[in-house]
Protein backbone atom coordinates (compact mmCIF):
# COMPACT_ATOMS: atom_id res chain seq x y z
CA UNK A 1 0.00 0.00 0.00
CA UNK A 2 1.42 3.40 -1.07
CA UNK A 3 1.43 6.20 1.53
CA UNK A 4 0.30 9.68 0.66
CA UNK A 5 2.36 12.55 2.10
CA UNK A 6 5.97 13.36 2.79
CA UNK A 7 8.63 11.61 4.77
CA UNK A 8 10.50 13.38 7.55
CA UNK A 9 13.65 13.36 5.44
CA UNK A 10 11.89 15.07 2.53
CA UNK A 11 10.53 17.74 4.89
CA UNK A 12 13.97 18.25 6.44
CA UNK A 13 15.61 18.68 3.02
CA UNK A 14 12.89 21.11 1.91
CA UNK A 15 13.20 23.16 5.11
CA UNK A 16 16.99 23.28 4.76
CA UNK A 17 16.72 24.39 1.15
CA UNK A 18 14.16 27.09 2.01
CA UNK A 19 16.26 28.38 4.91
CA UNK A 20 19.34 28.59 2.69
CA UNK A 21 17.46 30.50 0.00
CA UNK A 22 16.10 33.00 2.54
CA UNK A 23 19.58 33.51 4.00
CA UNK A 24 20.99 34.20 0.53
CA UNK A 25 18.16 36.56 -0.45
CA UNK A 26 18.09 38.72 2.73
CA UNK A 27 21.16 40.82 1.86
CA UNK A 28 19.76 41.41 -1.62
CA UNK A 29 16.53 42.80 -0.20
CA UNK A 30 18.48 45.00 2.18
CA UNK A 31 20.58 46.39 -0.68
CA UNK A 32 17.48 46.91 -2.81
CA UNK A 33 15.95 48.98 -0.02
CA UNK A 34 19.10 51.13 0.14
CA UNK A 35 18.98 51.70 -3.62
CA UNK A 36 15.30 52.69 -3.46
CA UNK A 37 15.99 55.18 -0.66
CA UNK A 38 18.97 56.75 -2.42
CA UNK A 39 16.98 57.03 -5.67
CA UNK A 40 14.10 58.66 -3.80
CA UNK A 41 16.49 61.13 -2.14
CA UNK A 42 18.09 61.94 -5.49
CA UNK A 43 14.68 62.64 -7.01
CA UNK A 44 13.60 64.81 -4.07
CA UNK A 45 16.87 66.77 -4.14
CA UNK A 46 16.58 67.30 -7.91
CA UNK A 47 13.01 68.55 -7.51
CA UNK A 48 14.10 70.93 -4.74
CA UNK A 49 16.85 72.31 -6.99
CA UNK A 50 14.40 72.84 -9.85
CA UNK A 51 11.90 74.61 -7.58
CA UNK A 52 14.58 76.89 -6.14
CA UNK A 53 16.02 77.61 -9.61
CA UNK A 54 12.61 78.48 -11.02
CA UNK A 55 12.08 81.08 -8.29
CA UNK A 56 15.60 82.55 -8.35
CA UNK A 57 15.99 82.96 -12.11
CA UNK A 58 12.94 85.23 -12.23
CA UNK A 59 14.52 87.74 -9.85
CA UNK A 60 16.60 90.81 -10.64
CA UNK A 61 20.35 90.73 -10.09
CA UNK A 62 20.31 92.31 -6.57
CA UNK A 63 17.28 90.25 -5.51
CA UNK A 64 19.00 87.11 -6.74
CA UNK A 65 22.08 87.72 -4.61
CA UNK A 66 19.89 88.27 -1.56
CA UNK A 67 17.81 85.16 -2.30
CA UNK A 68 20.96 83.04 -2.66
CA UNK A 69 22.17 84.24 0.75
CA UNK A 70 18.82 83.44 2.37
CA UNK A 71 18.15 80.19 0.49
CA UNK A 72 16.91 77.30 2.68
CA UNK A 73 15.79 73.75 2.02
CA UNK A 74 12.02 73.41 2.22
CA UNK A 75 10.71 71.80 5.41
CA UNK A 76 9.32 68.76 3.58
CA UNK A 77 12.66 68.02 1.91
CA UNK A 78 14.57 68.69 5.12
CA UNK A 79 12.36 66.11 6.88
CA UNK A 80 12.80 63.56 4.06
CA UNK A 81 16.57 64.02 3.57
CA UNK A 82 18.47 64.34 6.83
CA UNK A 83 21.77 66.22 6.63
CA UNK A 84 21.12 67.50 3.09
CA UNK A 85 22.81 70.80 2.23
CA UNK A 86 21.71 73.35 -0.37
CA UNK A 87 24.16 75.97 -1.66
CA UNK A 88 24.02 78.52 -4.44
CA UNK A 89 26.18 81.10 -6.12
CA UNK A 90 26.02 83.53 -8.99
CA UNK A 91 28.67 83.83 -11.70
CA UNK A 92 29.07 86.41 -14.41
CA UNK A 93 30.29 85.52 -17.87
CA UNK A 94 30.34 87.08 -21.32
CA UNK A 95 26.97 85.46 -22.00
CA UNK A 96 25.29 86.88 -18.90
CA UNK A 97 24.77 86.01 -15.26
CA UNK A 98 24.09 82.45 -14.27
CA UNK A 99 23.04 80.78 -11.05
CA UNK A 100 24.62 77.55 -9.87
CA UNK A 101 22.74 75.57 -7.24
CA UNK A 102 24.08 72.43 -5.58
CA UNK A 103 22.41 69.93 -3.27
CA UNK A 104 24.72 67.70 -1.24
CA UNK A 105 23.11 64.44 -0.15
CA UNK A 106 24.55 62.53 2.82
CA UNK A 107 27.92 60.97 1.92
CA UNK A 108 26.54 57.47 2.44
CA UNK A 109 24.20 58.07 -0.52
CA UNK A 110 26.25 60.20 -2.94
CA UNK A 111 29.69 61.73 -2.56
CA UNK A 112 29.42 64.54 -5.14
CA UNK A 113 26.62 67.14 -5.08
CA UNK A 114 23.76 67.34 -7.55
CA UNK A 115 24.30 70.57 -9.52
CA UNK A 116 21.84 72.65 -11.53
CA UNK A 117 22.82 75.71 -13.60
CA UNK A 118 20.42 78.35 -14.88
CA UNK A 119 20.58 81.79 -16.48
CA UNK A 120 19.13 84.81 -14.77
CA UNK A 121 16.15 86.36 -16.46
CA UNK A 122 17.65 88.64 -19.10
CA UNK A 123 20.72 86.43 -19.53
CA UNK A 124 21.73 84.73 -22.76
CA UNK A 125 19.21 82.54 -24.52
CA UNK A 126 20.22 79.41 -26.38
C-alpha atoms as a printed R data frame, in Angstrom:
    type eleno elety resid chain resno      x      y       z
1   ATOM     1    CA   UNK     A     1  0.000  0.000   0.000
2   ATOM     2    CA   UNK     A     2  1.423  3.402  -1.073
3   ATOM     3    CA   UNK     A     3  1.426  6.196   1.527
4   ATOM     4    CA   UNK     A     4  0.300  9.685   0.656
5   ATOM     5    CA   UNK     A     5  2.355 12.549   2.102
6   ATOM     6    CA   UNK     A     6  5.971 13.364   2.795
7   ATOM     7    CA   UNK     A     7  8.635 11.614   4.770
8   ATOM     8    CA   UNK     A     8 10.502 13.383   7.550
9   ATOM     9    CA   UNK     A     9 13.648 13.358   5.443
10  ATOM    10    CA   UNK     A    10 11.894 15.072   2.533
11  ATOM    11    CA   UNK     A    11 10.526 17.744   4.888
12  ATOM    12    CA   UNK     A    12 13.968 18.253   6.442
13  ATOM    13    CA   UNK     A    13 15.613 18.676   3.024
14  ATOM    14    CA   UNK     A    14 12.888 21.111   1.914
15  ATOM    15    CA   UNK     A    15 13.196 23.161   5.107
16  ATOM    16    CA   UNK     A    16 16.986 23.281   4.755
17  ATOM    17    CA   UNK     A    17 16.722 24.392   1.145
18  ATOM    18    CA   UNK     A    18 14.159 27.090   2.006
19  ATOM    19    CA   UNK     A    19 16.265 28.376   4.910
20  ATOM    20    CA   UNK     A    20 19.341 28.593   2.687
21  ATOM    21    CA   UNK     A    21 17.457 30.503   0.003
22  ATOM    22    CA   UNK     A    22 16.103 32.996   2.544
23  ATOM    23    CA   UNK     A    23 19.584 33.506   4.005
24  ATOM    24    CA   UNK     A    24 20.986 34.198   0.534
25  ATOM    25    CA   UNK     A    25 18.156 36.565  -0.450
26  ATOM    26    CA   UNK     A    26 18.086 38.715   2.725
27  ATOM    27    CA   UNK     A    27 21.164 40.824   1.863
28  ATOM    28    CA   UNK     A    28 19.763 41.409  -1.620
29  ATOM    29    CA   UNK     A    29 16.529 42.798  -0.204
30  ATOM    30    CA   UNK     A    30 18.479 45.001   2.176
31  ATOM    31    CA   UNK     A    31 20.584 46.394  -0.684
32  ATOM    32    CA   UNK     A    32 17.476 46.910  -2.808
33  ATOM    33    CA   UNK     A    33 15.948 48.977  -0.017
34  ATOM    34    CA   UNK     A    34 19.099 51.135   0.140
35  ATOM    35    CA   UNK     A    35 18.979 51.705  -3.620
36  ATOM    36    CA   UNK     A    36 15.298 52.689  -3.457
37  ATOM    37    CA   UNK     A    37 15.985 55.178  -0.664
38  ATOM    38    CA   UNK     A    38 18.968 56.754  -2.423
39  ATOM    39    CA   UNK     A    39 16.976 57.028  -5.671
40  ATOM    40    CA   UNK     A    40 14.103 58.663  -3.800
41  ATOM    41    CA   UNK     A    41 16.491 61.128  -2.138
42  ATOM    42    CA   UNK     A    42 18.089 61.941  -5.489
43  ATOM    43    CA   UNK     A    43 14.675 62.643  -7.009
44  ATOM    44    CA   UNK     A    44 13.596 64.813  -4.066
45  ATOM    45    CA   UNK     A    45 16.869 66.773  -4.138
46  ATOM    46    CA   UNK     A    46 16.582 67.303  -7.906
47  ATOM    47    CA   UNK     A    47 13.007 68.548  -7.508
48  ATOM    48    CA   UNK     A    48 14.098 70.927  -4.739
49  ATOM    49    CA   UNK     A    49 16.847 72.312  -6.992
50  ATOM    50    CA   UNK     A    50 14.396 72.837  -9.854
51  ATOM    51    CA   UNK     A    51 11.901 74.608  -7.583
52  ATOM    52    CA   UNK     A    52 14.577 76.885  -6.144
53  ATOM    53    CA   UNK     A    53 16.018 77.607  -9.606
54  ATOM    54    CA   UNK     A    54 12.611 78.485 -11.022
55  ATOM    55    CA   UNK     A    55 12.080 81.084  -8.291
56  ATOM    56    CA   UNK     A    56 15.596 82.554  -8.350
57  ATOM    57    CA   UNK     A    57 15.986 82.960 -12.112
58  ATOM    58    CA   UNK     A    58 12.938 85.229 -12.232
59  ATOM    59    CA   UNK     A    59 14.515 87.740  -9.848
60  ATOM    60    CA   UNK     A    60 16.600 90.809 -10.636
61  ATOM    61    CA   UNK     A    61 20.353 90.730 -10.092
62  ATOM    62    CA   UNK     A    62 20.311 92.305  -6.570
63  ATOM    63    CA   UNK     A    63 17.276 90.250  -5.512
64  ATOM    64    CA   UNK     A    64 19.001 87.110  -6.745
65  ATOM    65    CA   UNK     A    65 22.085 87.720  -4.612
66  ATOM    66    CA   UNK     A    66 19.887 88.275  -1.561
67  ATOM    67    CA   UNK     A    67 17.807 85.162  -2.302
68  ATOM    68    CA   UNK     A    68 20.958 83.043  -2.657
69  ATOM    69    CA   UNK     A    69 22.165 84.241   0.749
70  ATOM    70    CA   UNK     A    70 18.821 83.442   2.369
71  ATOM    71    CA   UNK     A    71 18.146 80.190   0.491
72  ATOM    72    CA   UNK     A    72 16.913 77.305   2.681
73  ATOM    73    CA   UNK     A    73 15.788 73.752   2.015
74  ATOM    74    CA   UNK     A    74 12.016 73.413   2.220
75  ATOM    75    CA   UNK     A    75 10.715 71.800   5.409
76  ATOM    76    CA   UNK     A    76  9.320 68.757   3.579
77  ATOM    77    CA   UNK     A    77 12.657 68.018   1.907
78  ATOM    78    CA   UNK     A    78 14.566 68.687   5.123
79  ATOM    79    CA   UNK     A    79 12.363 66.111   6.875
80  ATOM    80    CA   UNK     A    80 12.800 63.559   4.060
81  ATOM    81    CA   UNK     A    81 16.568 64.017   3.569
82  ATOM    82    CA   UNK     A    82 18.466 64.343   6.834
83  ATOM    83    CA   UNK     A    83 21.769 66.221   6.627
84  ATOM    84    CA   UNK     A    84 21.118 67.499   3.090
85  ATOM    85    CA   UNK     A    85 22.812 70.802   2.227
86  ATOM    86    CA   UNK     A    86 21.713 73.354  -0.367
87  ATOM    87    CA   UNK     A    87 24.156 75.967  -1.663
88  ATOM    88    CA   UNK     A    88 24.021 78.518  -4.443
89  ATOM    89    CA   UNK     A    89 26.178 81.096  -6.121
90  ATOM    90    CA   UNK     A    90 26.021 83.527  -8.988
91  ATOM    91    CA   UNK     A    91 28.671 83.828 -11.702
92  ATOM    92    CA   UNK     A    92 29.073 86.411 -14.409
93  ATOM    93    CA   UNK     A    93 30.285 85.518 -17.868
94  ATOM    94    CA   UNK     A    94 30.336 87.083 -21.316
95  ATOM    95    CA   UNK     A    95 26.966 85.463 -22.000
96  ATOM    96    CA   UNK     A    96 25.291 86.884 -18.899
97  ATOM    97    CA   UNK     A    97 24.774 86.011 -15.256
98  ATOM    98    CA   UNK     A    98 24.087 82.452 -14.265
99  ATOM    99    CA   UNK     A    99 23.045 80.785 -11.048
100 ATOM   100    CA   UNK     A   100 24.624 77.548  -9.871
101 ATOM   101    CA   UNK     A   101 22.736 75.565  -7.243
102 ATOM   102    CA   UNK     A   102 24.084 72.434  -5.578
103 ATOM   103    CA   UNK     A   103 22.411 69.926  -3.267
104 ATOM   104    CA   UNK     A   104 24.720 67.696  -1.240
105 ATOM   105    CA   UNK     A   105 23.112 64.440  -0.153
106 ATOM   106    CA   UNK     A   106 24.552 62.533   2.818
107 ATOM   107    CA   UNK     A   107 27.918 60.971   1.924
108 ATOM   108    CA   UNK     A   108 26.539 57.472   2.442
109 ATOM   109    CA   UNK     A   109 24.199 58.071  -0.520
110 ATOM   110    CA   UNK     A   110 26.249 60.202  -2.938
111 ATOM   111    CA   UNK     A   111 29.690 61.731  -2.562
112 ATOM   112    CA   UNK     A   112 29.422 64.535  -5.137
113 ATOM   113    CA   UNK     A   113 26.624 67.144  -5.078
114 ATOM   114    CA   UNK     A   114 23.760 67.344  -7.550
115 ATOM   115    CA   UNK     A   115 24.299 70.569  -9.523
116 ATOM   116    CA   UNK     A   116 21.838 72.653 -11.531
117 ATOM   117    CA   UNK     A   117 22.820 75.711 -13.602
118 ATOM   118    CA   UNK     A   118 20.418 78.351 -14.878
119 ATOM   119    CA   UNK     A   119 20.577 81.787 -16.477
120 ATOM   120    CA   UNK     A   120 19.131 84.810 -14.772
121 ATOM   121    CA   UNK     A   121 16.149 86.363 -16.463
122 ATOM   122    CA   UNK     A   122 17.655 88.639 -19.102
123 ATOM   123    CA   UNK     A   123 20.718 86.429 -19.533
124 ATOM   124    CA   UNK     A   124 21.735 84.728 -22.756
125 ATOM   125    CA   UNK     A   125 19.213 82.544 -24.520
126 ATOM   126    CA   UNK     A   126 20.215 79.407 -26.383
